[in-house]
């Protein structure tokens, strides 16, 4: 998995910088977006979506800083960008996340008030519509005594993971409606988590 992610990073950087000169000749251009979104903890990818869990709804802030790589004849721009996201998960979602990774909470202690998470990704915004990006992130949840499937106890206060996102955005003037599907996997996670989100972002 680490080899795959490293190769993907390398490919993204190579494609981006190989077209950077061309982009600057065409006039360059910077895109900055900032907005908020609601995400839904769907859980492991093999888990069926048979009912809607209202207490799996959470919030996040999203941002993008991108540099224009190319522009089509109909003025659709493609950007190489850095995406950032930070948000909070409620207590029920955190408990589900820990249990979905095959951990048992041995002695549940006080979780962090906000259970903050953050992640960053590098990728493309193609034709100002399609997002494809990958990176890494961390989810904090306060110090907990957990037991793995082998019965071994350990203290944990966060999960580190790789993060990849595919999505679309619809422009509504200076506001963009974003619809994304975020995958969390690897590092401290044994099972891939699916976390879709939707929100609004202002373009500066």
C-alpha positions as CSV (number, residue, x, y, z in Angstrom):
1,X,0.0,0.0,0.0
2,X,2.8,2.4,0.8
3,X,4.4,1.7,-2.5
4,X,1.1,2.4,-4.3
5,X,0.6,5.7,-2.5
6,X,4.2,6.8,-3.1
7,X,3.9,6.0,-6.8
8,X,0.6,7.9,-7.0
9,X,2.2,11.0,-5.4
10,X,5.1,10.8,-7.8
11,X,2.8,10.6,-10.8
12,X,0.7,13.5,-9.6
13,X,3.8,15.7,-9.0
14,X,5.3,14.7,-12.3
15,X,2.2,15.5,-14.3
16,X,1.7,18.7,-12.5
17,X,5.2,20.1,-12.8
18,X,5.6,18.9,-16.4
19,X,2.7,21.2,-17.4
20,X,3.6,24.0,-15.1
21,X,5.7,25.9,-17.7
22,X,2.8,25.6,-20.2
23,X,0.4,26.9,-17.6
24,X,2.5,30.0,-16.9
25,X,2.8,30.8,-20.6
26,X,-1.0,30.7,-20.8
27,X,-1.3,33.3,-18.1
28,X,-1.2,31.1,-15.0
29,X,-3.9,31.6,-12.4
30,X,-4.6,30.7,-8.8
31,X,-7.9,29.2,-7.5
32,X,-8.8,29.4,-3.8
33,X,-11.9,27.8,-2.3
34,X,-13.1,27.7,1.3
35,X,-16.3,26.2,2.5
36,X,-18.2,23.9,4.8
37,X,-19.7,20.4,4.4
38,X,-21.7,17.7,6.1
39,X,-20.2,14.2,6.0
40,X,-21.7,10.8,6.6
41,X,-19.8,7.9,8.2
42,X,-20.8,5.0,6.1
43,X,-18.2,2.7,7.5
44,X,-16.2,-0.2,6.0
45,X,-16.6,-0.6,2.3
46,X,-18.2,-4.0,2.5
47,X,-20.9,-2.8,4.9
48,X,-24.4,-2.6,3.4
49,X,-26.1,0.7,3.4
50,X,-29.5,-0.6,4.6
51,X,-30.6,2.3,6.8
52,X,-29.8,6.0,7.5
53,X,-28.1,6.7,10.8
54,X,-28.7,10.3,11.7
55,X,-26.0,10.2,14.4
56,X,-23.4,9.4,11.8
57,X,-23.7,12.9,10.4
58,X,-20.8,15.2,11.1
59,X,-19.3,18.5,9.9
60,X,-16.1,19.6,8.3
61,X,-14.4,22.6,6.7
62,X,-12.8,22.2,3.3
63,X,-10.3,24.3,1.4
64,X,-8.4,24.3,-1.9
65,X,-5.4,26.2,-3.3
66,X,-4.8,25.4,-6.9
67,X,-2.7,26.6,-9.8
68,X,-4.0,26.5,-13.3
69,X,-2.5,23.9,-15.6
70,X,-4.5,24.3,-18.8
71,X,-7.7,25.8,-20.2
72,X,-9.9,24.4,-22.9
73,X,-11.5,26.3,-25.8
74,X,-14.7,26.7,-23.9
75,X,-12.7,28.2,-21.0
76,X,-12.9,25.2,-18.7
77,X,-9.8,25.3,-16.5
78,X,-7.9,22.4,-15.0
79,X,-5.9,22.9,-11.7
80,X,-3.3,21.1,-9.7
81,X,-4.3,21.7,-6.2
82,X,-3.7,21.1,-2.5
83,X,-6.9,20.2,-0.6
84,X,-7.3,20.5,3.1
85,X,-10.1,19.3,5.4
86,X,-10.7,19.6,9.1
87,X,-13.8,18.6,11.1
88,X,-15.3,17.0,14.1
89,X,-16.9,13.6,14.7
90,X,-19.6,12.9,17.4
91,X,-19.2,10.3,20.1
92,X,-21.4,7.7,18.3
93,X,-19.4,7.9,15.1
94,X,-16.1,7.6,17.0
95,X,-17.3,4.5,18.8
96,X,-18.4,3.0,15.4
97,X,-15.1,3.8,13.8
98,X,-13.1,2.1,16.6
99,X,-15.3,-1.0,16.6
100,X,-15.3,-1.2,12.8
101,X,-11.5,-1.5,13.0
102,X,-11.9,-4.7,15.1
103,X,-11.0,-3.0,18.3
104,X,-12.9,-3.5,21.6
105,X,-13.1,-0.6,24.0
106,X,-11.8,-2.1,27.2
107,X,-12.3,0.9,29.5
108,X,-13.9,3.8,27.8
109,X,-12.6,7.1,29.0
110,X,-13.6,10.7,28.2
111,X,-13.3,11.4,24.5
112,X,-12.0,14.7,23.2
113,X,-14.8,17.3,23.2
114,X,-14.7,17.7,19.5
115,X,-12.9,14.5,18.3
116,X,-11.1,16.6,15.6
117,X,-9.8,15.2,12.4
118,X,-7.7,16.8,9.7
119,X,-6.3,15.6,6.3
120,X,-4.6,17.0,3.3
121,X,-4.5,15.7,-0.3
122,X,-2.8,16.6,-3.6
123,X,-4.7,16.2,-6.8
124,X,-6.5,17.7,-9.8
125,X,-9.7,19.7,-10.3
126,X,-10.4,18.8,-14.0
127,X,-12.4,21.2,-16.1
128,X,-13.5,22.9,-12.8
129,X,-15.9,20.0,-12.2
130,X,-14.1,16.7,-11.4
131,X,-11.9,16.2,-8.3
132,X,-9.4,13.4,-8.0
133,X,-6.9,13.6,-5.1
134,X,-5.0,11.6,-2.5
135,X,-3.0,12.3,0.7
136,X,-3.2,11.4,4.4
137,X,-4.9,12.4,7.6
138,X,-5.4,11.9,11.4
139,X,-8.5,11.3,13.5
140,X,-8.2,12.2,17.3
141,X,-10.6,10.7,19.8
142,X,-9.0,11.0,23.3
143,X,-6.9,8.4,25.1
144,X,-8.7,5.0,25.1
145,X,-7.7,1.6,26.3
146,X,-8.4,-0.8,23.4
147,X,-8.0,-4.5,22.7
148,X,-7.3,-5.9,19.2
149,X,-8.6,-9.2,17.8
150,X,-5.8,-11.0,19.5
151,X,-6.8,-9.7,22.9
152,X,-3.8,-7.4,23.2
153,X,-4.5,-4.2,25.1
154,X,-3.1,-0.9,24.0
155,X,-3.6,2.8,24.6
156,X,-4.6,4.9,21.6
157,X,-5.7,8.5,21.2
158,X,-5.8,8.7,17.4
159,X,-5.8,6.9,14.0
160,X,-3.4,7.8,11.2
161,X,-4.6,6.9,7.7
162,X,-4.2,7.5,3.9
163,X,-7.0,9.5,2.3
164,X,-8.3,9.6,-1.3
165,X,-11.2,11.5,-2.7
166,X,-13.2,11.6,-5.9
167,X,-16.0,14.1,-6.4
168,X,-17.7,16.7,-8.5
169,X,-18.5,20.4,-8.0
170,X,-21.2,22.5,-9.7
171,X,-20.5,26.2,-10.1
172,X,-23.3,28.5,-8.9
173,X,-21.6,31.9,-9.6
174,X,-18.9,32.4,-6.9
175,X,-20.3,29.5,-5.0
176,X,-19.6,25.8,-5.7
177,X,-21.7,22.9,-4.6
178,X,-19.4,20.0,-3.8
179,X,-20.2,16.3,-3.7
180,X,-17.3,14.0,-2.7
181,X,-16.7,10.5,-1.7
182,X,-13.7,10.1,0.7
183,X,-11.9,6.8,1.4
184,X,-9.8,6.4,4.5
185,X,-7.5,3.4,4.5
186,X,-4.1,2.0,5.5
187,X,-1.7,2.9,8.3
188,X,-3.7,2.4,11.6
189,X,-6.9,1.3,9.7
190,X,-7.4,-2.4,8.9
191,X,-10.6,-1.8,7.0
192,X,-11.3,0.9,4.5
193,X,-13.8,3.6,5.6
194,X,-16.2,5.2,3.1
195,X,-17.2,8.8,4.0
196,X,-19.3,10.8,1.5
197,X,-19.9,14.5,2.0
198,X,-21.6,17.5,0.4
199,X,-21.3,21.2,1.0
200,X,-20.8,24.7,-0.4
201,X,-17.6,26.5,-1.1
202,X,-16.8,30.1,-1.9
203,X,-14.3,30.9,-4.7
204,X,-11.9,33.8,-4.1
